[in-house]
């Protein structure tokens, strides 16, 4: 389990700008079902695969690791991510990163991204971290750029590849 930034206790109805998150394996069928129920906003549906599709991909691909993103203070599942070691290029990829629509805009995405990068840098494999982003997903592109990811000019499928240089 890996933690990200925190927020003061007792402020559950206030916007969260610096939450702590835990990255936790989806250990039970109930957790996987809960993960499948998470949704992005309607205008984001074209930007990310569904969690059901991602969990199916993970079941078929031993190099994919699905994880729940949980709020550290409440334990509530606020999102989903999946990372993988690309066996061809020996580098780590963030395949999926989504925050449920009711938790967006509170800092969980940034906290999850930072926690994921920290996790991946500690794993064996290539030193770099990469991800793909749909070009029209300007919010995600801005977040990734603000966290040090750089667009490489590569396109895989319909996604721009962004890479974070080794620390």
Chimera marker file (.cmm) of the C-alpha trace (Angstrom):
<marker_set name="trace">
<marker id="1" x="0.000" y="0.000" z="0.000" r="1" g="1" b="0" radius="0.5"/>
<marker id="2" x="1.375" y="3.413" z="-0.931" r="1" g="1" b="0" radius="0.5"/>
<marker id="3" x="0.194" y="6.744" z="0.412" r="1" g="1" b="0" radius="0.5"/>
<marker id="4" x="0.023" y="10.179" z="-1.175" r="1" g="1" b="0" radius="0.5"/>
<marker id="5" x="-0.584" y="13.670" z="0.404" r="1" g="1" b="0" radius="0.5"/>
<marker id="6" x="-3.157" y="14.301" z="3.173" r="1" g="1" b="0" radius="0.5"/>
<marker id="7" x="-5.839" y="16.785" z="4.220" r="1" g="1" b="0" radius="0.5"/>
<marker id="8" x="-7.009" y="17.983" z="7.633" r="1" g="1" b="0" radius="0.5"/>
<marker id="9" x="-9.566" y="15.793" z="9.406" r="1" g="1" b="0" radius="0.5"/>
<marker id="10" x="-13.114" y="17.002" z="10.004" r="1" g="1" b="0" radius="0.5"/>
<marker id="11" x="-13.476" y="18.735" z="6.646" r="1" g="1" b="0" radius="0.5"/>
<marker id="12" x="-15.352" y="16.041" z="4.737" r="1" g="1" b="0" radius="0.5"/>
<marker id="13" x="-17.669" y="18.441" z="2.868" r="1" g="1" b="0" radius="0.5"/>
<marker id="14" x="-14.964" y="20.881" z="1.883" r="1" g="1" b="0" radius="0.5"/>
<marker id="15" x="-13.128" y="20.611" z="-1.443" r="1" g="1" b="0" radius="0.5"/>
<marker id="16" x="-10.011" y="18.527" z="-0.997" r="1" g="1" b="0" radius="0.5"/>
<marker id="17" x="-6.933" y="20.077" z="-2.550" r="1" g="1" b="0" radius="0.5"/>
<marker id="18" x="-4.219" y="17.840" z="-1.146" r="1" g="1" b="0" radius="0.5"/>
<marker id="19" x="-5.686" y="14.443" z="-0.214" r="1" g="1" b="0" radius="0.5"/>
<marker id="20" x="-3.762" y="11.323" z="0.733" r="1" g="1" b="0" radius="0.5"/>
<marker id="21" x="-4.454" y="8.201" z="-1.246" r="1" g="1" b="0" radius="0.5"/>
<marker id="22" x="-3.682" y="4.528" z="-0.862" r="1" g="1" b="0" radius="0.5"/>
<marker id="23" x="-2.980" y="2.265" z="-3.845" r="1" g="1" b="0" radius="0.5"/>
<marker id="24" x="-4.444" y="-1.106" z="-2.952" r="1" g="1" b="0" radius="0.5"/>
<marker id="25" x="-4.780" y="-4.388" z="-4.896" r="1" g="1" b="0" radius="0.5"/>
<marker id="26" x="-8.333" y="-5.396" z="-5.775" r="1" g="1" b="0" radius="0.5"/>
<marker id="27" x="-8.348" y="-8.542" z="-3.663" r="1" g="1" b="0" radius="0.5"/>
<marker id="28" x="-11.970" y="-9.684" z="-3.709" r="1" g="1" b="0" radius="0.5"/>
<marker id="29" x="-14.777" y="-10.054" z="-6.253" r="1" g="1" b="0" radius="0.5"/>
<marker id="30" x="-16.716" y="-7.416" z="-4.266" r="1" g="1" b="0" radius="0.5"/>
<marker id="31" x="-13.871" y="-4.901" z="-4.642" r="1" g="1" b="0" radius="0.5"/>
<marker id="32" x="-13.684" y="-5.618" z="-8.358" r="1" g="1" b="0" radius="0.5"/>
<marker id="33" x="-17.460" y="-5.132" z="-8.663" r="1" g="1" b="0" radius="0.5"/>
<marker id="34" x="-17.189" y="-1.816" z="-6.807" r="1" g="1" b="0" radius="0.5"/>
<marker id="35" x="-14.350" y="-0.800" z="-9.127" r="1" g="1" b="0" radius="0.5"/>
<marker id="36" x="-16.512" y="-1.617" z="-12.171" r="1" g="1" b="0" radius="0.5"/>
<marker id="37" x="-19.193" y="0.733" z="-10.824" r="1" g="1" b="0" radius="0.5"/>
<marker id="38" x="-16.882" y="3.777" z="-10.788" r="1" g="1" b="0" radius="0.5"/>
<marker id="39" x="-17.566" y="6.224" z="-13.615" r="1" g="1" b="0" radius="0.5"/>
<marker id="40" x="-15.982" y="9.308" z="-15.108" r="1" g="1" b="0" radius="0.5"/>
<marker id="41" x="-18.073" y="12.291" z="-16.154" r="1" g="1" b="0" radius="0.5"/>
<marker id="42" x="-20.065" y="11.865" z="-19.372" r="1" g="1" b="0" radius="0.5"/>
<marker id="43" x="-17.808" y="14.258" z="-21.306" r="1" g="1" b="0" radius="0.5"/>
<marker id="44" x="-14.800" y="12.075" z="-20.376" r="1" g="1" b="0" radius="0.5"/>
<marker id="45" x="-16.182" y="8.730" z="-21.575" r="1" g="1" b="0" radius="0.5"/>
<marker id="46" x="-14.119" y="8.829" z="-24.785" r="1" g="1" b="0" radius="0.5"/>
<marker id="47" x="-10.879" y="9.429" z="-22.872" r="1" g="1" b="0" radius="0.5"/>
<marker id="48" x="-10.482" y="6.216" z="-20.870" r="1" g="1" b="0" radius="0.5"/>
<marker id="49" x="-11.464" y="2.570" z="-21.143" r="1" g="1" b="0" radius="0.5"/>
<marker id="50" x="-14.077" y="1.372" z="-18.688" r="1" g="1" b="0" radius="0.5"/>
<marker id="51" x="-12.849" y="-0.276" z="-15.531" r="1" g="1" b="0" radius="0.5"/>
<marker id="52" x="-14.583" y="-3.480" z="-16.619" r="1" g="1" b="0" radius="0.5"/>
<marker id="53" x="-12.504" y="-3.473" z="-19.831" r="1" g="1" b="0" radius="0.5"/>
<marker id="54" x="-9.352" y="-2.745" z="-17.852" r="1" g="1" b="0" radius="0.5"/>
<marker id="55" x="-9.982" y="-5.550" z="-15.354" r="1" g="1" b="0" radius="0.5"/>
<marker id="56" x="-10.572" y="-7.936" z="-18.264" r="1" g="1" b="0" radius="0.5"/>
<marker id="57" x="-7.286" y="-6.818" z="-19.835" r="1" g="1" b="0" radius="0.5"/>
<marker id="58" x="-5.506" y="-7.377" z="-16.516" r="1" g="1" b="0" radius="0.5"/>
<marker id="59" x="-6.965" y="-10.883" z="-16.250" r="1" g="1" b="0" radius="0.5"/>
<marker id="60" x="-5.567" y="-11.685" z="-19.703" r="1" g="1" b="0" radius="0.5"/>
<marker id="61" x="-2.192" y="-9.916" z="-19.295" r="1" g="1" b="0" radius="0.5"/>
<marker id="62" x="0.076" y="-11.052" z="-16.461" r="1" g="1" b="0" radius="0.5"/>
<marker id="63" x="2.153" y="-7.873" z="-16.705" r="1" g="1" b="0" radius="0.5"/>
<marker id="64" x="-0.842" y="-5.615" z="-15.863" r="1" g="1" b="0" radius="0.5"/>
<marker id="65" x="-1.443" y="-4.721" z="-12.207" r="1" g="1" b="0" radius="0.5"/>
<marker id="66" x="-4.876" y="-3.228" z="-11.371" r="1" g="1" b="0" radius="0.5"/>
<marker id="67" x="-5.152" y="-1.203" z="-8.157" r="1" g="1" b="0" radius="0.5"/>
<marker id="68" x="-7.882" y="0.650" z="-6.330" r="1" g="1" b="0" radius="0.5"/>
<marker id="69" x="-7.252" y="4.271" z="-5.442" r="1" g="1" b="0" radius="0.5"/>
<marker id="70" x="-8.632" y="4.783" z="-1.939" r="1" g="1" b="0" radius="0.5"/>
<marker id="71" x="-8.956" y="7.933" z="0.149" r="1" g="1" b="0" radius="0.5"/>
<marker id="72" x="-6.549" y="7.392" z="3.035" r="1" g="1" b="0" radius="0.5"/>
<marker id="73" x="-8.799" y="9.035" z="5.609" r="1" g="1" b="0" radius="0.5"/>
<marker id="74" x="-12.023" y="7.141" z="4.819" r="1" g="1" b="0" radius="0.5"/>
<marker id="75" x="-10.883" y="4.104" z="2.847" r="1" g="1" b="0" radius="0.5"/>
<marker id="76" x="-13.465" y="4.949" z="0.187" r="1" g="1" b="0" radius="0.5"/>
<marker id="77" x="-12.574" y="3.782" z="-3.329" r="1" g="1" b="0" radius="0.5"/>
<marker id="78" x="-12.231" y="7.028" z="-5.309" r="1" g="1" b="0" radius="0.5"/>
<marker id="79" x="-10.613" y="5.706" z="-8.466" r="1" g="1" b="0" radius="0.5"/>
<marker id="80" x="-8.780" y="3.019" z="-10.346" r="1" g="1" b="0" radius="0.5"/>
<marker id="81" x="-5.384" y="2.640" z="-11.922" r="1" g="1" b="0" radius="0.5"/>
<marker id="82" x="-3.546" y="-0.041" z="-13.784" r="1" g="1" b="0" radius="0.5"/>
<marker id="83" x="0.175" y="-0.138" z="-14.425" r="1" g="1" b="0" radius="0.5"/>
<marker id="84" x="2.331" y="-2.559" z="-16.349" r="1" g="1" b="0" radius="0.5"/>
<marker id="85" x="5.862" y="-3.457" z="-17.236" r="1" g="1" b="0" radius="0.5"/>
<marker id="86" x="6.097" y="-3.337" z="-21.010" r="1" g="1" b="0" radius="0.5"/>
<marker id="87" x="8.007" y="-6.549" z="-21.738" r="1" g="1" b="0" radius="0.5"/>
<marker id="88" x="9.171" y="-5.271" z="-25.141" r="1" g="1" b="0" radius="0.5"/>
<marker id="89" x="10.761" y="-2.006" z="-24.025" r="1" g="1" b="0" radius="0.5"/>
<marker id="90" x="11.357" y="-2.874" z="-20.348" r="1" g="1" b="0" radius="0.5"/>
<marker id="91" x="9.750" y="0.288" z="-18.987" r="1" g="1" b="0" radius="0.5"/>
<marker id="92" x="6.844" y="0.996" z="-16.691" r="1" g="1" b="0" radius="0.5"/>
<marker id="93" x="3.551" y="2.290" z="-18.055" r="1" g="1" b="0" radius="0.5"/>
<marker id="94" x="0.530" y="3.821" z="-16.391" r="1" g="1" b="0" radius="0.5"/>
<marker id="95" x="-2.133" y="2.107" z="-18.501" r="1" g="1" b="0" radius="0.5"/>
<marker id="96" x="-5.170" y="3.515" z="-16.718" r="1" g="1" b="0" radius="0.5"/>
<marker id="97" x="-5.795" y="6.264" z="-14.227" r="1" g="1" b="0" radius="0.5"/>
<marker id="98" x="-9.332" y="7.353" z="-13.481" r="1" g="1" b="0" radius="0.5"/>
<marker id="99" x="-11.070" y="9.133" z="-10.647" r="1" g="1" b="0" radius="0.5"/>
<marker id="100" x="-14.778" y="8.567" z="-10.089" r="1" g="1" b="0" radius="0.5"/>
<marker id="101" x="-16.902" y="11.531" z="-11.149" r="1" g="1" b="0" radius="0.5"/>
<marker id="102" x="-18.023" y="12.335" z="-7.591" r="1" g="1" b="0" radius="0.5"/>
<marker id="103" x="-14.399" y="12.693" z="-6.427" r="1" g="1" b="0" radius="0.5"/>
<marker id="104" x="-12.994" y="14.674" z="-9.350" r="1" g="1" b="0" radius="0.5"/>
<marker id="105" x="-11.653" y="18.173" z="-8.804" r="1" g="1" b="0" radius="0.5"/>
<marker id="106" x="-10.515" y="17.406" z="-5.240" r="1" g="1" b="0" radius="0.5"/>
<marker id="107" x="-6.862" y="16.543" z="-5.856" r="1" g="1" b="0" radius="0.5"/>
<marker id="108" x="-7.223" y="12.766" z="-5.889" r="1" g="1" b="0" radius="0.5"/>
<marker id="109" x="-5.942" y="12.479" z="-9.472" r="1" g="1" b="0" radius="0.5"/>
<marker id="110" x="-2.730" y="14.364" z="-8.715" r="1" g="1" b="0" radius="0.5"/>
<marker id="111" x="-2.218" y="12.435" z="-5.462" r="1" g="1" b="0" radius="0.5"/>
<marker id="112" x="-2.796" y="9.129" z="-7.259" r="1" g="1" b="0" radius="0.5"/>
<marker id="113" x="-0.418" y="10.080" z="-10.077" r="1" g="1" b="0" radius="0.5"/>
<marker id="114" x="2.326" y="10.999" z="-7.605" r="1" g="1" b="0" radius="0.5"/>
<marker id="115" x="1.800" y="7.814" z="-5.583" r="1" g="1" b="0" radius="0.5"/>
<marker id="116" x="1.834" y="5.734" z="-8.772" r="1" g="1" b="0" radius="0.5"/>
<marker id="117" x="5.077" y="7.287" z="-10.002" r="1" g="1" b="0" radius="0.5"/>
<marker id="118" x="6.687" y="6.635" z="-6.610" r="1" g="1" b="0" radius="0.5"/>
<marker id="119" x="5.487" y="3.029" z="-6.710" r="1" g="1" b="0" radius="0.5"/>
<marker id="120" x="6.713" y="2.422" z="-10.263" r="1" g="1" b="0" radius="0.5"/>
<marker id="121" x="10.124" y="3.924" z="-9.661" r="1" g="1" b="0" radius="0.5"/>
<marker id="122" x="10.662" y="1.424" z="-6.846" r="1" g="1" b="0" radius="0.5"/>
<marker id="123" x="9.794" y="-1.592" z="-9.031" r="1" g="1" b="0" radius="0.5"/>
<marker id="124" x="12.255" y="-3.515" z="-11.200" r="1" g="1" b="0" radius="0.5"/>
<marker id="125" x="12.246" y="-2.671" z="-14.871" r="1" g="1" b="0" radius="0.5"/>
<marker id="126" x="13.169" y="0.311" z="-16.925" r="1" g="1" b="0" radius="0.5"/>
<marker id="127" x="13.763" y="3.540" z="-15.040" r="1" g="1" b="0" radius="0.5"/>
<marker id="128" x="11.284" y="5.639" z="-17.015" r="1" g="1" b="0" radius="0.5"/>
<marker id="129" x="7.533" y="5.930" z="-16.614" r="1" g="1" b="0" radius="0.5"/>
<marker id="130" x="5.246" y="6.414" z="-19.599" r="1" g="1" b="0" radius="0.5"/>
<marker id="131" x="1.557" y="6.868" z="-20.263" r="1" g="1" b="0" radius="0.5"/>
<marker id="132" x="-0.782" y="7.536" z="-23.151" r="1" g="1" b="0" radius="0.5"/>
<marker id="133" x="-3.377" y="10.286" z="-23.244" r="1" g="1" b="0" radius="0.5"/>
<marker id="134" x="-6.118" y="11.143" z="-25.736" r="1" g="1" b="0" radius="0.5"/>
<marker id="135" x="-5.100" y="14.493" z="-27.302" r="1" g="1" b="0" radius="0.5"/>
<marker id="136" x="-8.493" y="16.082" z="-26.559" r="1" g="1" b="0" radius="0.5"/>
<marker id="137" x="-8.146" y="15.307" z="-22.849" r="1" g="1" b="0" radius="0.5"/>
<marker id="138" x="-6.626" y="18.683" z="-22.061" r="1" g="1" b="0" radius="0.5"/>
<marker id="139" x="-7.178" y="18.397" z="-18.303" r="1" g="1" b="0" radius="0.5"/>
<marker id="140" x="-5.172" y="15.170" z="-18.091" r="1" g="1" b="0" radius="0.5"/>
<marker id="141" x="-2.460" y="16.506" z="-20.405" r="1" g="1" b="0" radius="0.5"/>
<marker id="142" x="-2.071" y="19.591" z="-18.201" r="1" g="1" b="0" radius="0.5"/>
<marker id="143" x="-1.919" y="17.471" z="-15.039" r="1" g="1" b="0" radius="0.5"/>
<marker id="144" x="0.682" y="15.129" z="-16.506" r="1" g="1" b="0" radius="0.5"/>
<marker id="145" x="2.786" y="18.020" z="-17.817" r="1" g="1" b="0" radius="0.5"/>
<marker id="146" x="2.623" y="19.766" z="-14.436" r="1" g="1" b="0" radius="0.5"/>
<marker id="147" x="3.976" y="16.567" z="-12.862" r="1" g="1" b="0" radius="0.5"/>
<marker id="148" x="6.942" y="16.410" z="-15.269" r="1" g="1" b="0" radius="0.5"/>
<marker id="149" x="5.638" y="14.217" z="-18.091" r="1" g="1" b="0" radius="0.5"/>
<marker id="150" x="6.721" y="15.331" z="-21.553" r="1" g="1" b="0" radius="0.5"/>
<marker id="151" x="4.970" y="14.601" z="-24.838" r="1" g="1" b="0" radius="0.5"/>
<marker id="152" x="7.318" y="12.504" z="-26.974" r="1" g="1" b="0" radius="0.5"/>
<marker id="153" x="5.668" y="12.927" z="-30.370" r="1" g="1" b="0" radius="0.5"/>
<marker id="154" x="4.900" y="9.193" z="-30.403" r="1" g="1" b="0" radius="0.5"/>
<marker id="155" x="1.322" y="8.132" z="-31.005" r="1" g="1" b="0" radius="0.5"/>
<marker id="156" x="0.039" y="4.689" z="-30.054" r="1" g="1" b="0" radius="0.5"/>
<marker id="157" x="-3.460" y="4.005" z="-31.286" r="1" g="1" b="0" radius="0.5"/>
<marker id="158" x="-5.143" y="7.345" z="-30.750" r="1" g="1" b="0" radius="0.5"/>
<marker id="159" x="-3.085" y="8.369" z="-27.726" r="1" g="1" b="0" radius="0.5"/>
<marker id="160" x="-0.118" y="10.694" z="-27.343" r="1" g="1" b="0" radius="0.5"/>
<marker id="161" x="2.748" y="9.144" z="-25.422" r="1" g="1" b="0" radius="0.5"/>
<marker id="162" x="4.127" y="11.127" z="-22.504" r="1" g="1" b="0" radius="0.5"/>
<marker id="163" x="7.221" y="10.093" z="-20.556" r="1" g="1" b="0" radius="0.5"/>
<marker id="164" x="8.667" y="11.032" z="-17.225" r="1" g="1" b="0" radius="0.5"/>
<marker id="165" x="12.428" y="10.999" z="-17.191" r="1" g="1" b="0" radius="0.5"/>
<marker id="166" x="14.209" y="8.906" z="-14.574" r="1" g="1" b="0" radius="0.5"/>
<marker id="167" x="14.828" y="10.744" z="-11.325" r="1" g="1" b="0" radius="0.5"/>
<link id1="1" id2="2" r="1" g="1" b="0" radius="0.2"/>
<link id1="2" id2="3" r="1" g="1" b="0" radius="0.2"/>
<link id1="3" id2="4" r="1" g="1" b="0" radius="0.2"/>
<link id1="4" id2="5" r="1" g="1" b="0" radius="0.2"/>
<link id1="5" id2="6" r="1" g="1" b="0" radius="0.2"/>
<link id1="6" id2="7" r="1" g="1" b="0" radius="0.2"/>
<link id1="7" id2="8" r="1" g="1" b="0" radius="0.2"/>
<link id1="8" id2="9" r="1" g="1" b="0" radius="0.2"/>
<link id1="9" id2="10" r="1" g="1" b="0" radius="0.2"/>
<link id1="10" id2="11" r="1" g="1" b="0" radius="0.2"/>
<link id1="11" id2="12" r="1" g="1" b="0" radius="0.2"/>
<link id1="12" id2="13" r="1" g="1" b="0" radius="0.2"/>
<link id1="13" id2="14" r="1" g="1" b="0" radius="0.2"/>
<link id1="14" id2="15" r="1" g="1" b="0" radius="0.2"/>
<link id1="15" id2="16" r="1" g="1" b="0" radius="0.2"/>
<link id1="16" id2="17" r="1" g="1" b="0" radius="0.2"/>
<link id1="17" id2="18" r="1" g="1" b="0" radius="0.2"/>
<link id1="18" id2="19" r="1" g="1" b="0" radius="0.2"/>
<link id1="19" id2="20" r="1" g="1" b="0" radius="0.2"/>
<link id1="20" id2="21" r="1" g="1" b="0" radius="0.2"/>
<link id1="21" id2="22" r="1" g="1" b="0" radius="0.2"/>
<link id1="22" id2="23" r="1" g="1" b="0" radius="0.2"/>
<link id1="23" id2="24" r="1" g="1" b="0" radius="0.2"/>
<link id1="24" id2="25" r="1" g="1" b="0" radius="0.2"/>
<link id1="25" id2="26" r="1" g="1" b="0" radius="0.2"/>
<link id1="26" id2="27" r="1" g="1" b="0" radius="0.2"/>
<link id1="27" id2="28" r="1" g="1" b="0" radius="0.2"/>
<link id1="28" id2="29" r="1" g="1" b="0" radius="0.2"/>
<link id1="29" id2="30" r="1" g="1" b="0" radius="0.2"/>
<link id1="30" id2="31" r="1" g="1" b="0" radius="0.2"/>
<link id1="31" id2="32" r="1" g="1" b="0" radius="0.2"/>
<link id1="32" id2="33" r="1" g="1" b="0" radius="0.2"/>
<link id1="33" id2="34" r="1" g="1" b="0" radius="0.2"/>
<link id1="34" id2="35" r="1" g="1" b="0" radius="0.2"/>
<link id1="35" id2="36" r="1" g="1" b="0" radius="0.2"/>
<link id1="36" id2="37" r="1" g="1" b="0" radius="0.2"/>
<link id1="37" id2="38" r="1" g="1" b="0" radius="0.2"/>
<link id1="38" id2="39" r="1" g="1" b="0" radius="0.2"/>
<link id1="39" id2="40" r="1" g="1" b="0" radius="0.2"/>
<link id1="40" id2="41" r="1" g="1" b="0" radius="0.2"/>
<link id1="41" id2="42" r="1" g="1" b="0" radius="0.2"/>
<link id1="42" id2="43" r="1" g="1" b="0" radius="0.2"/>
<link id1="43" id2="44" r="1" g="1" b="0" radius="0.2"/>
<link id1="44" id2="45" r="1" g="1" b="0" radius="0.2"/>
<link id1="45" id2="46" r="1" g="1" b="0" radius="0.2"/>
<link id1="46" id2="47" r="1" g="1" b="0" radius="0.2"/>
<link id1="47" id2="48" r="1" g="1" b="0" radius="0.2"/>
<link id1="48" id2="49" r="1" g="1" b="0" radius="0.2"/>
<link id1="49" id2="50" r="1" g="1" b="0" radius="0.2"/>
<link id1="50" id2="51" r="1" g="1" b="0" radius="0.2"/>
<link id1="51" id2="52" r="1" g="1" b="0" radius="0.2"/>
<link id1="52" id2="53" r="1" g="1" b="0" radius="0.2"/>
<link id1="53" id2="54" r="1" g="1" b="0" radius="0.2"/>
<link id1="54" id2="55" r="1" g="1" b="0" radius="0.2"/>
<link id1="55" id2="56" r="1" g="1" b="0" radius="0.2"/>
<link id1="56" id2="57" r="1" g="1" b="0" radius="0.2"/>
<link id1="57" id2="58" r="1" g="1" b="0" radius="0.2"/>
<link id1="58" id2="59" r="1" g="1" b="0" radius="0.2"/>
<link id1="59" id2="60" r="1" g="1" b="0" radius="0.2"/>
<link id1="60" id2="61" r="1" g="1" b="0" radius="0.2"/>
<link id1="61" id2="62" r="1" g="1" b="0" radius="0.2"/>
<link id1="62" id2="63" r="1" g="1" b="0" radius="0.2"/>
<link id1="63" id2="64" r="1" g="1" b="0" radius="0.2"/>
<link id1="64" id2="65" r="1" g="1" b="0" radius="0.2"/>
<link id1="65" id2="66" r="1" g="1" b="0" radius="0.2"/>
<link id1="66" id2="67" r="1" g="1" b="0" radius="0.2"/>
<link id1="67" id2="68" r="1" g="1" b="0" radius="0.2"/>
<link id1="68" id2="69" r="1" g="1" b="0" radius="0.2"/>
<link id1="69" id2="70" r="1" g="1" b="0" radius="0.2"/>
<link id1="70" id2="71" r="1" g="1" b="0" radius="0.2"/>
<link id1="71" id2="72" r="1" g="1" b="0" radius="0.2"/>
<link id1="72" id2="73" r="1" g="1" b="0" radius="0.2"/>
<link id1="73" id2="74" r="1" g="1" b="0" radius="0.2"/>
<link id1="74" id2="75" r="1" g="1" b="0" radius="0.2"/>
<link id1="75" id2="76" r="1" g="1" b="0" radius="0.2"/>
<link id1="76" id2="77" r="1" g="1" b="0" radius="0.2"/>
<link id1="77" id2="78" r="1" g="1" b="0" radius="0.2"/>
<link id1="78" id2="79" r="1" g="1" b="0" radius="0.2"/>
<link id1="79" id2="80" r="1" g="1" b="0" radius="0.2"/>
<link id1="80" id2="81" r="1" g="1" b="0" radius="0.2"/>
<link id1="81" id2="82" r="1" g="1" b="0" radius="0.2"/>
<link id1="82" id2="83" r="1" g="1" b="0" radius="0.2"/>
<link id1="83" id2="84" r="1" g="1" b="0" radius="0.2"/>
<link id1="84" id2="85" r="1" g="1" b="0" radius="0.2"/>
<link id1="85" id2="86" r="1" g="1" b="0" radius="0.2"/>
<link id1="86" id2="87" r="1" g="1" b="0" radius="0.2"/>
<link id1="87" id2="88" r="1" g="1" b="0" radius="0.2"/>
<link id1="88" id2="89" r="1" g="1" b="0" radius="0.2"/>
<link id1="89" id2="90" r="1" g="1" b="0" radius="0.2"/>
<link id1="90" id2="91" r="1" g="1" b="0" radius="0.2"/>
<link id1="91" id2="92" r="1" g="1" b="0" radius="0.2"/>
<link id1="92" id2="93" r="1" g="1" b="0" radius="0.2"/>
<link id1="93" id2="94" r="1" g="1" b="0" radius="0.2"/>
<link id1="94" id2="95" r="1" g="1" b="0" radius="0.2"/>
<link id1="95" id2="96" r="1" g="1" b="0" radius="0.2"/>
<link id1="96" id2="97" r="1" g="1" b="0" radius="0.2"/>
<link id1="97" id2="98" r="1" g="1" b="0" radius="0.2"/>
<link id1="98" id2="99" r="1" g="1" b="0" radius="0.2"/>
<link id1="99" id2="100" r="1" g="1" b="0" radius="0.2"/>
<link id1="100" id2="101" r="1" g="1" b="0" radius="0.2"/>
<link id1="101" id2="102" r="1" g="1" b="0" radius="0.2"/>
<link id1="102" id2="103" r="1" g="1" b="0" radius="0.2"/>
<link id1="103" id2="104" r="1" g="1" b="0" radius="0.2"/>
<link id1="104" id2="105" r="1" g="1" b="0" radius="0.2"/>
<link id1="105" id2="106" r="1" g="1" b="0" radius="0.2"/>
<link id1="106" id2="107" r="1" g="1" b="0" radius="0.2"/>
<link id1="107" id2="108" r="1" g="1" b="0" radius="0.2"/>
<link id1="108" id2="109" r="1" g="1" b="0" radius="0.2"/>
<link id1="109" id2="110" r="1" g="1" b="0" radius="0.2"/>
<link id1="110" id2="111" r="1" g="1" b="0" radius="0.2"/>
<link id1="111" id2="112" r="1" g="1" b="0" radius="0.2"/>
<link id1="112" id2="113" r="1" g="1" b="0" radius="0.2"/>
<link id1="113" id2="114" r="1" g="1" b="0" radius="0.2"/>
<link id1="114" id2="115" r="1" g="1" b="0" radius="0.2"/>
<link id1="115" id2="116" r="1" g="1" b="0" radius="0.2"/>
<link id1="116" id2="117" r="1" g="1" b="0" radius="0.2"/>
<link id1="117" id2="118" r="1" g="1" b="0" radius="0.2"/>
<link id1="118" id2="119" r="1" g="1" b="0" radius="0.2"/>
<link id1="119" id2="120" r="1" g="1" b="0" radius="0.2"/>
<link id1="120" id2="121" r="1" g="1" b="0" radius="0.2"/>
<link id1="121" id2="122" r="1" g="1" b="0" radius="0.2"/>
<link id1="122" id2="123" r="1" g="1" b="0" radius="0.2"/>
<link id1="123" id2="124" r="1" g="1" b="0" radius="0.2"/>
<link id1="124" id2="125" r="1" g="1" b="0" radius="0.2"/>
<link id1="125" id2="126" r="1" g="1" b="0" radius="0.2"/>
<link id1="126" id2="127" r="1" g="1" b="0" radius="0.2"/>
<link id1="127" id2="128" r="1" g="1" b="0" radius="0.2"/>
<link id1="128" id2="129" r="1" g="1" b="0" radius="0.2"/>
<link id1="129" id2="130" r="1" g="1" b="0" radius="0.2"/>
<link id1="130" id2="131" r="1" g="1" b="0" radius="0.2"/>
<link id1="131" id2="132" r="1" g="1" b="0" radius="0.2"/>
<link id1="132" id2="133" r="1" g="1" b="0" radius="0.2"/>
<link id1="133" id2="134" r="1" g="1" b="0" radius="0.2"/>
<link id1="134" id2="135" r="1" g="1" b="0" radius="0.2"/>
<link id1="135" id2="136" r="1" g="1" b="0" radius="0.2"/>
<link id1="136" id2="137" r="1" g="1" b="0" radius="0.2"/>
<link id1="137" id2="138" r="1" g="1" b="0" radius="0.2"/>
<link id1="138" id2="139" r="1" g="1" b="0" radius="0.2"/>
<link id1="139" id2="140" r="1" g="1" b="0" radius="0.2"/>
<link id1="140" id2="141" r="1" g="1" b="0" radius="0.2"/>
<link id1="141" id2="142" r="1" g="1" b="0" radius="0.2"/>
<link id1="142" id2="143" r="1" g="1" b="0" radius="0.2"/>
<link id1="143" id2="144" r="1" g="1" b="0" radius="0.2"/>
<link id1="144" id2="145" r="1" g="1" b="0" radius="0.2"/>
<link id1="145" id2="146" r="1" g="1" b="0" radius="0.2"/>
<link id1="146" id2="147" r="1" g="1" b="0" radius="0.2"/>
<link id1="147" id2="148" r="1" g="1" b="0" radius="0.2"/>
<link id1="148" id2="149" r="1" g="1" b="0" radius="0.2"/>
<link id1="149" id2="150" r="1" g="1" b="0" radius="0.2"/>
<link id1="150" id2="151" r="1" g="1" b="0" radius="0.2"/>
<link id1="151" id2="152" r="1" g="1" b="0" radius="0.2"/>
<link id1="152" id2="153" r="1" g="1" b="0" radius="0.2"/>
<link id1="153" id2="154" r="1" g="1" b="0" radius="0.2"/>
<link id1="154" id2="155" r="1" g="1" b="0" radius="0.2"/>
<link id1="155" id2="156" r="1" g="1" b="0" radius="0.2"/>
<link id1="156" id2="157" r="1" g="1" b="0" radius="0.2"/>
<link id1="157" id2="158" r="1" g="1" b="0" radius="0.2"/>
<link id1="158" id2="159" r="1" g="1" b="0" radius="0.2"/>
<link id1="159" id2="160" r="1" g="1" b="0" radius="0.2"/>
<link id1="160" id2="161" r="1" g="1" b="0" radius="0.2"/>
<link id1="161" id2="162" r="1" g="1" b="0" radius="0.2"/>
<link id1="162" id2="163" r="1" g="1" b="0" radius="0.2"/>
<link id1="163" id2="164" r="1" g="1" b="0" radius="0.2"/>
<link id1="164" id2="165" r="1" g="1" b="0" radius="0.2"/>
<link id1="165" id2="166" r="1" g="1" b="0" radius="0.2"/>
<link id1="166" id2="167" r="1" g="1" b="0" radius="0.2"/>
</marker_set>
